[in-house]
């Protein structure tokens, strides 16, 4: 492994800790309840398709990864 991997792992770990704290405190309670997230409930059947939430997560992760890669160049 190269020496540049260590700081990346530390930053990724800190990011996971911050995300965990946000979920734990309820600050991300809106995630999964966005317009465009499909919910269907009938009797004992429940279907949940978080289309908008996953699109938002994909865009945010793409931007974060691109920023990190540009900083490492």
Backbone as JSON, one array per atom type, in Angstrom:
{
  "sequence": "XXXXXXXXXXXXXXXXXXXXXXXXXXXXXXXXXXXXXXXXXXXXXXXXXXXXXXXXXXXXXXXXXXXXXXXXX",
  "N": [[0.83, -1.18, 0.0], [0.38, 2.26, -0.62], [1.63, 5.31, 0.91], [-0.31, 7.28, 0.85], [-2.79, 6.2, 1.29], [-3.5, 5.92, 3.96], [-4.29, 8.52, 5.17], [-6.62, 8.9, 3.63], [-8.24, 6.78, 4.43], [-8.61, 7.5, 7.11], [-10.05, 9.92, 6.87], [-12.32, 8.94, 5.55], [-13.28, 7.25, 7.56], [-13.89, 9.12, 9.56], [-15.9, 10.47, 8.23], [-17.87, 8.49, 8.12], [-18.41, 8.25, 10.86], [-19.47, 10.81, 11.41], [-21.75, 10.74, 9.75], [-23.09, 8.63, 11.0], [-23.61, 9.79, 13.51], [-25.37, 11.82, 12.7], [-27.55, 10.29, 11.8], [-28.2, 8.97, 14.16], [-29.01, 11.07, 15.86], [-31.27, 11.85, 14.61], [-31.27, 13.75, 12.64], [-31.4, 13.21, 9.98], [-33.98, 12.45, 9.41], [-35.77, 13.08, 7.42], [-34.86, 11.86, 5.2], [-35.69, 9.47, 2.83], [-38.3, 10.03, 2.83], [-38.94, 11.69, 0.78], [-40.48, 13.61, -1.9], [-41.39, 11.59, -4.58], [-40.38, 9.25, -3.68], [-41.55, 6.07, -3.67], [-44.28, 4.57, -2.12], [-46.19, 1.78, -1.26], [-48.93, 0.25, 0.17], [-50.85, -2.43, 1.17], [-52.99, -4.26, 2.89], [-51.2, -6.85, 4.21], [-49.01, -6.42, 2.7], [-46.2, -4.53, 1.9], [-44.52, -2.13, 0.05], [-41.66, -0.35, -0.72], [-39.98, 2.01, -2.52], [-37.27, 3.86, -2.77], [-36.77, 6.09, -4.79], [-36.16, 8.89, -5.32], [-34.64, 9.52, -3.04], [-32.41, 7.81, -3.35], [-31.36, 8.78, -5.74], [-30.58, 11.34, -4.89], [-28.65, 10.61, -2.93], [-26.8, 9.37, -4.61], [-25.92, 11.51, -6.24], [-24.77, 13.21, -4.29], [-22.71, 11.55, -3.23], [-21.2, 11.18, -5.58], [-20.26, 13.79, -6.06], [-18.74, 14.21, -3.72], [-16.77, 12.17, -3.91], [-15.51, 12.95, -6.32], [-14.46, 15.46, -5.56], [-12.66, 14.66, -3.56], [-10.9, 13.07, -5.09], [-9.85, 15.02, -6.81], [-8.49, 16.6, -4.99], [-6.47, 14.9, -4.22], [-4.81, 14.7, -6.41]],
  "CA": [[0.0, 0.0, 0.0], [1.12, 3.52, -0.63], [1.45, 6.12, 2.12], [-1.46, 8.16, 0.69], [-4.03, 5.51, 1.62], [-3.81, 6.14, 5.38], [-5.15, 9.69, 5.4], [-7.92, 8.71, 2.98], [-9.01, 5.91, 5.32], [-8.97, 8.28, 8.31], [-11.12, 10.85, 6.48], [-13.51, 8.13, 5.29], [-13.79, 6.82, 8.87], [-14.52, 10.28, 10.21], [-17.15, 10.72, 7.51], [-18.84, 7.48, 8.58], [-18.78, 8.62, 12.23], [-20.36, 11.99, 11.33], [-23.02, 10.27, 9.2], [-23.73, 7.85, 12.06], [-24.15, 10.73, 14.5], [-26.55, 12.48, 12.12], [-28.66, 9.33, 11.81], [-28.53, 8.69, 15.55], [-29.72, 12.2, 16.45], [-32.52, 12.08, 13.88], [-31.14, 14.89, 11.73], [-31.7, 12.74, 8.62], [-35.3, 11.85, 9.45], [-36.46, 13.4, 6.18], [-34.34, 11.0, 4.13], [-36.59, 8.34, 2.63], [-39.67, 10.55, 2.78], [-38.94, 12.76, -0.21], [-41.42, 13.42, -3.01], [-40.8, 10.71, -5.58], [-40.16, 7.95, -3.04], [-42.8, 5.35, -3.86], [-44.73, 3.69, -1.04], [-47.44, 1.09, -1.53], [-49.31, -0.57, 1.31], [-52.14, -3.06, 0.99], [-53.1, -5.41, 3.79], [-49.92, -7.22, 4.81], [-47.96, -6.17, 1.73], [-45.62, -3.19, 1.9], [-43.46, -1.95, -0.94], [-41.06, 0.98, -0.61], [-38.93, 2.21, -3.53], [-36.78, 5.23, -2.52], [-36.15, 6.56, -6.03], [-35.59, 10.23, -5.15], [-33.6, 9.47, -2.0], [-31.21, 7.18, -3.89], [-30.78, 9.73, -6.7], [-29.9, 12.37, -4.09], [-27.46, 9.99, -2.35], [-25.85, 9.15, -5.69], [-25.33, 12.8, -6.63], [-23.91, 13.68, -3.2], [-21.51, 10.71, -3.2], [-20.4, 11.47, -6.77], [-19.58, 15.07, -5.85], [-17.74, 14.02, -2.66], [-15.66, 11.37, -4.45], [-14.78, 13.77, -7.29], [-13.7, 16.47, -4.82], [-11.54, 13.98, -2.91], [-9.94, 12.67, -6.12], [-9.16, 16.23, -7.3], [-7.57, 17.06, -3.95], [-5.35, 13.96, -4.14], [-3.95, 14.82, -7.6]],
  "C": [[0.88, 1.24, 0.0], [0.8, 4.32, 0.64], [0.21, 7.02, 2.03], [-2.78, 7.52, 1.08], [-4.45, 5.78, 3.07], [-4.69, 7.34, 5.64], [-6.54, 9.56, 4.77], [-8.8, 7.83, 3.86], [-9.45, 6.64, 6.58], [-10.12, 9.22, 7.99], [-12.41, 10.08, 6.21], [-14.13, 7.66, 6.61], [-14.48, 7.94, 9.62], [-15.85, 10.63, 9.54], [-18.24, 9.75, 7.94], [-19.31, 7.8, 9.99], [-19.76, 9.8, 12.22], [-21.73, 11.57, 10.79], [-23.79, 9.46, 10.25], [-24.33, 8.74, 13.14], [-25.39, 11.46, 13.98], [-27.76, 11.55, 12.12], [-29.14, 9.09, 13.23], [-29.34, 9.81, 16.19], [-31.04, 12.49, 15.75], [-32.46, 13.23, 12.9], [-31.44, 14.49, 10.28], [-33.06, 12.04, 8.56], [-36.1, 12.07, 8.18], [-36.03, 12.48, 5.05], [-35.19, 9.74, 4.02], [-38.05, 8.76, 2.59], [-39.78, 11.7, 1.79], [-40.03, 12.54, -1.24], [-40.73, 12.59, -4.09], [-40.41, 9.36, -5.0], [-41.5, 7.23, -3.04], [-43.07, 4.44, -2.68], [-46.07, 3.09, -1.44], [-47.72, 0.16, -0.37], [-50.71, -1.11, 1.09], [-52.19, -4.31, 1.86], [-51.77, -5.69, 4.47], [-48.74, -6.96, 3.88], [-47.51, -4.72, 1.8], [-44.49, -3.15, 0.88], [-42.97, -0.51, -0.83], [-39.91, 1.06, -1.61], [-38.44, 3.65, -3.4], [-36.04, 5.82, -3.73], [-35.46, 7.91, -5.82], [-34.46, 10.23, -4.11], [-32.31, 8.87, -2.55], [-30.56, 8.05, -4.97], [-30.01, 10.83, -5.97], [-28.61, 11.82, -3.48], [-26.39, 9.78, -3.41], [-25.16, 10.44, -6.12], [-24.37, 13.3, -5.56], [-22.62, 12.87, -3.15], [-20.61, 10.95, -4.41], [-19.61, 12.76, -6.59], [-18.47, 14.91, -4.81], [-16.53, 13.25, -3.19], [-14.85, 12.18, -5.45], [-13.94, 14.85, -6.61], [-12.48, 15.83, -4.16], [-10.48, 13.6, -3.94], [-9.18, 13.89, -6.68], [-8.18, 16.75, -6.28], [-6.33, 16.17, -3.86], [-4.41, 14.05, -5.34], [-2.87, 15.82, -7.42]]
}
